[in-house]
């Protein structure tokens, strides 16, 4: 029960954060043709929309209940939930994902990232919460 309360507190933290808009200016540079090397494989990208299939709390699974993350190329994200939409900024350094807002910072480790799936882990003390997601777009 303590694990469930902890998971719900993390979800509540995400749900109650008031995210500020952050923007990055990109310089307009002319596009240059690129050549692809067929021997190189492209790394999967976090950018896109990810539907939370379920939340795993120590082996107990709870449905994602309409929750999804959308990560944009400009370093912003949208968190969609049944009861609303939240906005914020994120930084990605290796496997560390940090989602930031005026209300606080939430840190995740990326356990898995493929072209179709994403698993985020949030550690709250000794409790590990996994968000298992499927790419929507």
CNS distance restraints for C-alpha pairs under 8 A (distance, minus, plus):
assign (resid   1 and name CA) (resid   5 and name CA) 6.21 0.50 0.50
assign (resid   2 and name CA) (resid   6 and name CA) 6.12 0.50 0.50
assign (resid   3 and name CA) (resid   7 and name CA) 6.15 0.50 0.50
assign (resid   3 and name CA) (resid  57 and name CA) 6.70 0.50 0.50
assign (resid   3 and name CA) (resid  58 and name CA) 7.57 0.50 0.50
assign (resid   3 and name CA) (resid 127 and name CA) 6.52 0.50 0.50
assign (resid   4 and name CA) (resid   8 and name CA) 6.02 0.50 0.50
assign (resid   4 and name CA) (resid  57 and name CA) 6.99 0.50 0.50
assign (resid   5 and name CA) (resid   9 and name CA) 6.03 0.50 0.50
assign (resid   6 and name CA) (resid  10 and name CA) 6.37 0.50 0.50
assign (resid   6 and name CA) (resid 124 and name CA) 7.29 0.50 0.50
assign (resid   6 and name CA) (resid 127 and name CA) 7.59 0.50 0.50
assign (resid   7 and name CA) (resid  11 and name CA) 6.32 0.50 0.50
assign (resid   7 and name CA) (resid  57 and name CA) 6.95 0.50 0.50
assign (resid   7 and name CA) (resid 129 and name CA) 6.51 0.50 0.50
assign (resid   8 and name CA) (resid  12 and name CA) 5.91 0.50 0.50
assign (resid   9 and name CA) (resid  13 and name CA) 5.99 0.50 0.50
assign (resid  10 and name CA) (resid  14 and name CA) 6.31 0.50 0.50
assign (resid  11 and name CA) (resid  15 and name CA) 6.02 0.50 0.50
assign (resid  12 and name CA) (resid  16 and name CA) 5.89 0.50 0.50
assign (resid  13 and name CA) (resid  17 and name CA) 6.05 0.50 0.50
assign (resid  14 and name CA) (resid 106 and name CA) 7.83 0.50 0.50
assign (resid  15 and name CA) (resid  81 and name CA) 7.81 0.50 0.50
assign (resid  15 and name CA) (resid  86 and name CA) 7.26 0.50 0.50
assign (resid  16 and name CA) (resid 103 and name CA) 7.97 0.50 0.50
assign (resid  17 and name CA) (resid  86 and name CA) 7.49 0.50 0.50
assign (resid  17 and name CA) (resid 101 and name CA) 6.69 0.50 0.50
assign (resid  17 and name CA) (resid 102 and name CA) 7.14 0.50 0.50
assign (resid  17 and name CA) (resid 103 and name CA) 4.92 0.50 0.50
assign (resid  17 and name CA) (resid 104 and name CA) 7.18 0.50 0.50
assign (resid  18 and name CA) (resid  86 and name CA) 6.92 0.50 0.50
assign (resid  18 and name CA) (resid  87 and name CA) 7.50 0.50 0.50
assign (resid  18 and name CA) (resid 101 and name CA) 6.45 0.50 0.50
assign (resid  18 and name CA) (resid 102 and name CA) 6.08 0.50 0.50
assign (resid  18 and name CA) (resid 103 and name CA) 5.83 0.50 0.50
assign (resid  19 and name CA) (resid  86 and name CA) 6.20 0.50 0.50
assign (resid  19 and name CA) (resid  87 and name CA) 4.85 0.50 0.50
assign (resid  19 and name CA) (resid  88 and name CA) 4.52 0.50 0.50
assign (resid  19 and name CA) (resid  89 and name CA) 7.81 0.50 0.50
assign (resid  19 and name CA) (resid 100 and name CA) 7.53 0.50 0.50
assign (resid  19 and name CA) (resid 101 and name CA) 4.52 0.50 0.50
assign (resid  19 and name CA) (resid 102 and name CA) 5.80 0.50 0.50
assign (resid  19 and name CA) (resid 103 and name CA) 7.08 0.50 0.50
assign (resid  20 and name CA) (resid  87 and name CA) 6.56 0.50 0.50
assign (resid  20 and name CA) (resid  88 and name CA) 5.54 0.50 0.50
assign (resid  20 and name CA) (resid  89 and name CA) 7.71 0.50 0.50
assign (resid  20 and name CA) (resid 101 and name CA) 5.87 0.50 0.50
assign (resid  20 and name CA) (resid 102 and name CA) 6.25 0.50 0.50
assign (resid  21 and name CA) (resid  76 and name CA) 7.62 0.50 0.50
assign (resid  21 and name CA) (resid  87 and name CA) 6.72 0.50 0.50
assign (resid  21 and name CA) (resid  88 and name CA) 5.90 0.50 0.50
assign (resid  21 and name CA) (resid  89 and name CA) 7.17 0.50 0.50
assign (resid  22 and name CA) (resid  75 and name CA) 7.82 0.50 0.50
assign (resid  22 and name CA) (resid  76 and name CA) 6.58 0.50 0.50
assign (resid  22 and name CA) (resid  88 and name CA) 6.93 0.50 0.50
assign (resid  22 and name CA) (resid  89 and name CA) 6.04 0.50 0.50
assign (resid  23 and name CA) (resid  74 and name CA) 6.70 0.50 0.50
assign (resid  23 and name CA) (resid  75 and name CA) 7.45 0.50 0.50
assign (resid  23 and name CA) (resid  76 and name CA) 7.31 0.50 0.50
assign (resid  24 and name CA) (resid  74 and name CA) 5.85 0.50 0.50
assign (resid  24 and name CA) (resid  75 and name CA) 7.39 0.50 0.50
assign (resid  36 and name CA) (resid  40 and name CA) 7.97 0.50 0.50
assign (resid  44 and name CA) (resid 113 and name CA) 6.52 0.50 0.50
assign (resid  44 and name CA) (resid 114 and name CA) 5.37 0.50 0.50
assign (resid  44 and name CA) (resid 115 and name CA) 5.13 0.50 0.50
assign (resid  45 and name CA) (resid 113 and name CA) 7.72 0.50 0.50
assign (resid  45 and name CA) (resid 114 and name CA) 7.81 0.50 0.50
assign (resid  45 and name CA) (resid 115 and name CA) 7.05 0.50 0.50
assign (resid  46 and name CA) (resid  71 and name CA) 6.59 0.50 0.50
assign (resid  46 and name CA) (resid 113 and name CA) 7.45 0.50 0.50
assign (resid  47 and name CA) (resid  70 and name CA) 7.23 0.50 0.50
assign (resid  47 and name CA) (resid  71 and name CA) 4.79 0.50 0.50
assign (resid  47 and name CA) (resid  72 and name CA) 5.41 0.50 0.50
assign (resid  47 and name CA) (resid  73 and name CA) 6.05 0.50 0.50
assign (resid  48 and name CA) (resid  70 and name CA) 5.47 0.50 0.50
assign (resid  48 and name CA) (resid  71 and name CA) 5.34 0.50 0.50
assign (resid  48 and name CA) (resid  72 and name CA) 6.47 0.50 0.50
assign (resid  48 and name CA) (resid 135 and name CA) 7.24 0.50 0.50
assign (resid  48 and name CA) (resid 136 and name CA) 7.50 0.50 0.50
assign (resid  48 and name CA) (resid 137 and name CA) 5.50 0.50 0.50
assign (resid  49 and name CA) (resid  68 and name CA) 6.98 0.50 0.50
assign (resid  49 and name CA) (resid  69 and name CA) 5.76 0.50 0.50
assign (resid  49 and name CA) (resid  70 and name CA) 4.13 0.50 0.50
assign (resid  49 and name CA) (resid  71 and name CA) 6.47 0.50 0.50
assign (resid  49 and name CA) (resid 135 and name CA) 5.92 0.50 0.50
assign (resid  49 and name CA) (resid 136 and name CA) 5.29 0.50 0.50
assign (resid  49 and name CA) (resid 137 and name CA) 5.18 0.50 0.50
assign (resid  50 and name CA) (resid  68 and name CA) 5.42 0.50 0.50
assign (resid  50 and name CA) (resid  69 and name CA) 5.14 0.50 0.50
assign (resid  50 and name CA) (resid  70 and name CA) 6.11 0.50 0.50
assign (resid  50 and name CA) (resid 118 and name CA) 7.53 0.50 0.50
assign (resid  50 and name CA) (resid 133 and name CA) 5.68 0.50 0.50
assign (resid  50 and name CA) (resid 134 and name CA) 5.40 0.50 0.50
assign (resid  50 and name CA) (resid 135 and name CA) 4.48 0.50 0.50
assign (resid  50 and name CA) (resid 136 and name CA) 5.51 0.50 0.50
assign (resid  50 and name CA) (resid 137 and name CA) 7.37 0.50 0.50
assign (resid  51 and name CA) (resid  64 and name CA) 7.81 0.50 0.50
assign (resid  51 and name CA) (resid  66 and name CA) 7.50 0.50 0.50
assign (resid  51 and name CA) (resid  67 and name CA) 6.26 0.50 0.50
assign (resid  51 and name CA) (resid  68 and name CA) 4.26 0.50 0.50
assign (resid  51 and name CA) (resid  69 and name CA) 6.54 0.50 0.50
assign (resid  51 and name CA) (resid 133 and name CA) 5.24 0.50 0.50
assign (resid  51 and name CA) (resid 134 and name CA) 5.30 0.50 0.50
assign (resid  51 and name CA) (resid 135 and name CA) 6.33 0.50 0.50
assign (resid  51 and name CA) (resid 136 and name CA) 6.36 0.50 0.50
assign (resid  52 and name CA) (resid  63 and name CA) 7.97 0.50 0.50
assign (resid  52 and name CA) (resid  64 and name CA) 4.90 0.50 0.50
assign (resid  52 and name CA) (resid  65 and name CA) 7.84 0.50 0.50
assign (resid  52 and name CA) (resid  66 and name CA) 7.32 0.50 0.50
assign (resid  52 and name CA) (resid  67 and name CA) 5.52 0.50 0.50
assign (resid  52 and name CA) (resid  68 and name CA) 5.37 0.50 0.50
assign (resid  52 and name CA) (resid  69 and name CA) 7.67 0.50 0.50
assign (resid  52 and name CA) (resid 131 and name CA) 6.41 0.50 0.50
assign (resid  52 and name CA) (resid 132 and name CA) 5.74 0.50 0.50
assign (resid  52 and name CA) (resid 133 and name CA) 4.26 0.50 0.50
assign (resid  52 and name CA) (resid 134 and name CA) 6.58 0.50 0.50
assign (resid  53 and name CA) (resid  63 and name CA) 6.25 0.50 0.50
assign (resid  53 and name CA) (resid  64 and name CA) 5.03 0.50 0.50
assign (resid  53 and name CA) (resid 131 and name CA) 7.76 0.50 0.50
assign (resid  53 and name CA) (resid 132 and name CA) 5.73 0.50 0.50
assign (resid  53 and name CA) (resid 133 and name CA) 5.31 0.50 0.50
assign (resid  53 and name CA) (resid 134 and name CA) 6.71 0.50 0.50
assign (resid  54 and name CA) (resid  61 and name CA) 6.26 0.50 0.50
assign (resid  54 and name CA) (resid  62 and name CA) 5.41 0.50 0.50
assign (resid  54 and name CA) (resid  63 and name CA) 4.32 0.50 0.50
assign (resid  54 and name CA) (resid  64 and name CA) 4.44 0.50 0.50
assign (resid  54 and name CA) (resid  65 and name CA) 7.99 0.50 0.50
assign (resid  54 and name CA) (resid 131 and name CA) 6.28 0.50 0.50
assign (resid  54 and name CA) (resid 132 and name CA) 5.54 0.50 0.50
assign (resid  54 and name CA) (resid 133 and name CA) 7.29 0.50 0.50
assign (resid  55 and name CA) (resid  61 and name CA) 5.55 0.50 0.50
assign (resid  55 and name CA) (resid  62 and name CA) 5.12 0.50 0.50
assign (resid  55 and name CA) (resid  63 and name CA) 6.26 0.50 0.50
assign (resid  55 and name CA) (resid  64 and name CA) 6.18 0.50 0.50
assign (resid  55 and name CA) (resid 129 and name CA) 6.94 0.50 0.50
assign (resid  55 and name CA) (resid 130 and name CA) 5.59 0.50 0.50
assign (resid  55 and name CA) (resid 131 and name CA) 4.69 0.50 0.50
assign (resid  55 and name CA) (resid 132 and name CA) 6.15 0.50 0.50
assign (resid  56 and name CA) (resid  60 and name CA) 5.58 0.50 0.50
assign (resid  56 and name CA) (resid  61 and name CA) 4.45 0.50 0.50
assign (resid  56 and name CA) (resid  62 and name CA) 6.45 0.50 0.50
assign (resid  56 and name CA) (resid 129 and name CA) 5.86 0.50 0.50
assign (resid  56 and name CA) (resid 130 and name CA) 4.94 0.50 0.50
assign (resid  56 and name CA) (resid 131 and name CA) 6.49 0.50 0.50
assign (resid  56 and name CA) (resid 132 and name CA) 7.51 0.50 0.50
assign (resid  57 and name CA) (resid  61 and name CA) 6.20 0.50 0.50
assign (resid  57 and name CA) (resid  62 and name CA) 7.88 0.50 0.50
assign (resid  57 and name CA) (resid 127 and name CA) 7.72 0.50 0.50
assign (resid  57 and name CA) (resid 128 and name CA) 6.58 0.50 0.50
assign (resid  57 and name CA) (resid 129 and name CA) 4.99 0.50 0.50
assign (resid  57 and name CA) (resid 130 and name CA) 6.56 0.50 0.50
assign (resid  58 and name CA) (resid 127 and name CA) 7.42 0.50 0.50
assign (resid  58 and name CA) (resid 128 and name CA) 6.70 0.50 0.50
assign (resid  58 and name CA) (resid 129 and name CA) 7.11 0.50 0.50
assign (resid  65 and name CA) (resid  81 and name CA) 7.50 0.50 0.50
assign (resid  65 and name CA) (resid  82 and name CA) 6.96 0.50 0.50
assign (resid  66 and name CA) (resid  80 and name CA) 7.46 0.50 0.50
assign (resid  66 and name CA) (resid  81 and name CA) 5.60 0.50 0.50
assign (resid  66 and name CA) (resid  82 and name CA) 5.51 0.50 0.50
assign (resid  67 and name CA) (resid  79 and name CA) 7.23 0.50 0.50
assign (resid  67 and name CA) (resid  80 and name CA) 5.44 0.50 0.50
assign (resid  67 and name CA) (resid  81 and name CA) 4.43 0.50 0.50
assign (resid  67 and name CA) (resid  82 and name CA) 6.74 0.50 0.50
assign (resid  68 and name CA) (resid  79 and name CA) 5.87 0.50 0.50
assign (resid  68 and name CA) (resid  80 and name CA) 5.13 0.50 0.50
assign (resid  68 and name CA) (resid  81 and name CA) 6.67 0.50 0.50
assign (resid  69 and name CA) (resid  77 and name CA) 6.94 0.50 0.50
assign (resid  69 and name CA) (resid  78 and name CA) 5.79 0.50 0.50
assign (resid  69 and name CA) (resid  79 and name CA) 4.77 0.50 0.50
assign (resid  69 and name CA) (resid  80 and name CA) 6.37 0.50 0.50
assign (resid  70 and name CA) (resid  77 and name CA) 5.37 0.50 0.50
assign (resid  70 and name CA) (resid  78 and name CA) 5.03 0.50 0.50
assign (resid  70 and name CA) (resid  79 and name CA) 6.53 0.50 0.50
assign (resid  71 and name CA) (resid  75 and name CA) 7.22 0.50 0.50
assign (resid  71 and name CA) (resid  76 and name CA) 6.22 0.50 0.50
assign (resid  71 and name CA) (resid  77 and name CA) 4.48 0.50 0.50
assign (resid  71 and name CA) (resid  78 and name CA) 6.69 0.50 0.50
assign (resid  72 and name CA) (resid  76 and name CA) 5.44 0.50 0.50
assign (resid  72 and name CA) (resid  77 and name CA) 5.83 0.50 0.50
assign (resid  75 and name CA) (resid  89 and name CA) 5.62 0.50 0.50
assign (resid  75 and name CA) (resid  90 and name CA) 5.41 0.50 0.50
assign (resid  75 and name CA) (resid  91 and name CA) 6.51 0.50 0.50
assign (resid  76 and name CA) (resid  87 and name CA) 7.33 0.50 0.50
assign (resid  76 and name CA) (resid  88 and name CA) 5.62 0.50 0.50
assign (resid  76 and name CA) (resid  89 and name CA) 4.11 0.50 0.50
assign (resid  76 and name CA) (resid  90 and name CA) 5.79 0.50 0.50
assign (resid  77 and name CA) (resid  87 and name CA) 5.80 0.50 0.50
assign (resid  77 and name CA) (resid  88 and name CA) 5.41 0.50 0.50
assign (resid  77 and name CA) (resid  89 and name CA) 5.70 0.50 0.50
assign (resid  77 and name CA) (resid  90 and name CA) 6.67 0.50 0.50
assign (resid  78 and name CA) (resid  85 and name CA) 6.78 0.50 0.50
assign (resid  78 and name CA) (resid  86 and name CA) 5.66 0.50 0.50
assign (resid  78 and name CA) (resid  87 and name CA) 4.63 0.50 0.50
assign (resid  78 and name CA) (resid  88 and name CA) 6.59 0.50 0.50
assign (resid  79 and name CA) (resid  85 and name CA) 5.70 0.50 0.50
assign (resid  79 and name CA) (resid  86 and name CA) 5.00 0.50 0.50
assign (resid  79 and name CA) (resid  87 and name CA) 6.30 0.50 0.50
assign (resid  80 and name CA) (resid  84 and name CA) 6.13 0.50 0.50
assign (resid  80 and name CA) (resid  85 and name CA) 4.59 0.50 0.50
assign (resid  80 and name CA) (resid  86 and name CA) 6.46 0.50 0.50
assign (resid  81 and name CA) (resid  85 and name CA) 6.15 0.50 0.50
assign (resid  88 and name CA) (resid  99 and name CA) 7.00 0.50 0.50
assign (resid  88 and name CA) (resid 100 and name CA) 6.11 0.50 0.50
assign (resid  88 and name CA) (resid 101 and name CA) 5.51 0.50 0.50
assign (resid  89 and name CA) (resid  99 and name CA) 5.91 0.50 0.50
assign (resid  89 and name CA) (resid 100 and name CA) 5.48 0.50 0.50
assign (resid  89 and name CA) (resid 101 and name CA) 6.79 0.50 0.50
assign (resid  90 and name CA) (resid  97 and name CA) 6.94 0.50 0.50
assign (resid  90 and name CA) (resid  98 and name CA) 5.43 0.50 0.50
assign (resid  90 and name CA) (resid  99 and name CA) 4.39 0.50 0.50
assign (resid  90 and name CA) (resid 100 and name CA) 5.98 0.50 0.50
assign (resid  91 and name CA) (resid  97 and name CA) 5.89 0.50 0.50
assign (resid  91 and name CA) (resid  98 and name CA) 5.30 0.50 0.50
assign (resid  91 and name CA) (resid  99 and name CA) 6.73 0.50 0.50
assign (resid  92 and name CA) (resid  96 and name CA) 5.77 0.50 0.50
assign (resid  92 and name CA) (resid  97 and name CA) 4.68 0.50 0.50
assign (resid  92 and name CA) (resid  98 and name CA) 6.51 0.50 0.50
assign (resid  93 and name CA) (resid  97 and name CA) 6.60 0.50 0.50
assign (resid  95 and name CA) (resid 109 and name CA) 5.58 0.50 0.50
assign (resid  95 and name CA) (resid 110 and name CA) 4.96 0.50 0.50
assign (resid  95 and name CA) (resid 111 and name CA) 7.49 0.50 0.50
assign (resid  96 and name CA) (resid 107 and name CA) 7.30 0.50 0.50
assign (resid  96 and name CA) (resid 108 and name CA) 6.01 0.50 0.50
assign (resid  96 and name CA) (resid 109 and name CA) 4.80 0.50 0.50
assign (resid  96 and name CA) (resid 110 and name CA) 6.29 0.50 0.50
assign (resid  97 and name CA) (resid 107 and name CA) 5.95 0.50 0.50
assign (resid  97 and name CA) (resid 108 and name CA) 5.05 0.50 0.50
assign (resid  97 and name CA) (resid 109 and name CA) 6.00 0.50 0.50
assign (resid  97 and name CA) (resid 110 and name CA) 6.94 0.50 0.50
assign (resid  98 and name CA) (resid 105 and name CA) 6.86 0.50 0.50
assign (resid  98 and name CA) (resid 106 and name CA) 5.91 0.50 0.50
assign (resid  98 and name CA) (resid 107 and name CA) 4.61 0.50 0.50
assign (resid  98 and name CA) (resid 108 and name CA) 6.24 0.50 0.50
assign (resid  99 and name CA) (resid 105 and name CA) 5.80 0.50 0.50
assign (resid  99 and name CA) (resid 106 and name CA) 5.24 0.50 0.50
assign (resid  99 and name CA) (resid 107 and name CA) 6.37 0.50 0.50
assign (resid 100 and name CA) (resid 104 and name CA) 6.05 0.50 0.50
assign (resid 100 and name CA) (resid 105 and name CA) 4.50 0.50 0.50
assign (resid 100 and name CA) (resid 106 and name CA) 6.43 0.50 0.50
assign (resid 101 and name CA) (resid 105 and name CA) 6.30 0.50 0.50
assign (resid 106 and name CA) (resid 122 and name CA) 7.97 0.50 0.50
assign (resid 107 and name CA) (resid 122 and name CA) 6.38 0.50 0.50
assign (resid 108 and name CA) (resid 120 and name CA) 5.93 0.50 0.50
assign (resid 108 and name CA) (resid 121 and name CA) 5.26 0.50 0.50
assign (resid 108 and name CA) (resid 122 and name CA) 4.78 0.50 0.50
assign (resid 108 and name CA) (resid 123 and name CA) 7.51 0.50 0.50
assign (resid 109 and name CA) (resid 120 and name CA) 5.73 0.50 0.50
assign (resid 109 and name CA) (resid 121 and name CA) 5.09 0.50 0.50
assign (resid 109 and name CA) (resid 122 and name CA) 6.61 0.50 0.50
assign (resid 110 and name CA) (resid 118 and name CA) 7.47 0.50 0.50
assign (resid 110 and name CA) (resid 119 and name CA) 6.06 0.50 0.50
assign (resid 110 and name CA) (resid 120 and name CA) 4.79 0.50 0.50
assign (resid 110 and name CA) (resid 121 and name CA) 6.35 0.50 0.50
assign (resid 111 and name CA) (resid 118 and name CA) 7.67 0.50 0.50
assign (resid 111 and name CA) (resid 119 and name CA) 5.38 0.50 0.50
assign (resid 111 and name CA) (resid 120 and name CA) 5.83 0.50 0.50
assign (resid 111 and name CA) (resid 121 and name CA) 6.57 0.50 0.50
assign (resid 112 and name CA) (resid 117 and name CA) 7.20 0.50 0.50
assign (resid 112 and name CA) (resid 118 and name CA) 5.40 0.50 0.50
assign (resid 112 and name CA) (resid 119 and name CA) 4.98 0.50 0.50
assign (resid 112 and name CA) (resid 120 and name CA) 7.29 0.50 0.50
assign (resid 113 and name CA) (resid 117 and name CA) 5.79 0.50 0.50
assign (resid 113 and name CA) (resid 118 and name CA) 4.61 0.50 0.50
assign (resid 113 and name CA) (resid 119 and name CA) 6.66 0.50 0.50
assign (resid 114 and name CA) (resid 118 and name CA) 6.52 0.50 0.50
assign (resid 115 and name CA) (resid 135 and name CA) 7.42 0.50 0.50
assign (resid 116 and name CA) (resid 134 and name CA) 5.82 0.50 0.50
assign (resid 116 and name CA) (resid 135 and name CA) 4.95 0.50 0.50
assign (resid 117 and name CA) (resid 132 and name CA) 7.66 0.50 0.50
assign (resid 117 and name CA) (resid 133 and name CA) 5.75 0.50 0.50
assign (resid 117 and name CA) (resid 134 and name CA) 4.68 0.50 0.50
assign (resid 117 and name CA) (resid 135 and name CA) 5.83 0.50 0.50
assign (resid 118 and name CA) (resid 132 and name CA) 6.16 0.50 0.50
assign (resid 118 and name CA) (resid 133 and name CA) 4.99 0.50 0.50
assign (resid 118 and name CA) (resid 134 and name CA) 6.31 0.50 0.50
assign (resid 118 and name CA) (resid 135 and name CA) 7.49 0.50 0.50
assign (resid 119 and name CA) (resid 130 and name CA) 6.50 0.50 0.50
assign (resid 119 and name CA) (resid 131 and name CA) 5.54 0.50 0.50
assign (resid 119 and name CA) (resid 132 and name CA) 4.61 0.50 0.50
assign (resid 119 and name CA) (resid 133 and name CA) 6.00 0.50 0.50
assign (resid 120 and name CA) (resid 130 and name CA) 5.53 0.50 0.50
assign (resid 120 and name CA) (resid 131 and name CA) 5.06 0.50 0.50
assign (resid 120 and name CA) (resid 132 and name CA) 6.70 0.50 0.50
assign (resid 121 and name CA) (resid 128 and name CA) 6.55 0.50 0.50
assign (resid 121 and name CA) (resid 129 and name CA) 5.52 0.50 0.50
assign (resid 121 and name CA) (resid 130 and name CA) 4.49 0.50 0.50
assign (resid 121 and name CA) (resid 131 and name CA) 6.40 0.50 0.50
assign (resid 122 and name CA) (resid 128 and name CA) 5.87 0.50 0.50
assign (resid 122 and name CA) (resid 129 and name CA) 5.16 0.50 0.50
assign (resid 122 and name CA) (resid 130 and name CA) 6.48 0.50 0.50
assign (resid 123 and name CA) (resid 127 and name CA) 5.73 0.50 0.50
assign (resid 123 and name CA) (resid 128 and name CA) 4.53 0.50 0.50
assign (resid 123 and name CA) (resid 129 and name CA) 6.24 0.50 0.50
assign (resid 124 and name CA) (resid 128 and name CA) 6.31 0.50 0.50
assign (resid 124 and name CA) (resid 129 and name CA) 7.73 0.50 0.50
